[in-house]
């Protein structure tokens, strides 16, 4: 099981349903633990979830992860396959 941190952008201009996209990941990967990113925590993977192509949340640095993945659209969510194991 991997600990996966979720960090959403501010949602000022989303062009897809970010919540539904994350729920799809949770459904596809039920063996892993998903949680909102907490400052100072360490994650196996941290998903920075952008609502548009601007990707403002990709500059988030208040938590640590073995690998950080920036997701900007539904296609990137569909193509995501966590490369397990670490």
Secondary structure, DSSP 4 states (H G I P E B T S, - for coil): --EEEEEE---SS-SS-HHHHHHHHHHHTTTSEEEE--TT-EEEEEEEE-SSTT-GGGG--SSEEEEEEEE-SHHHHHH-------
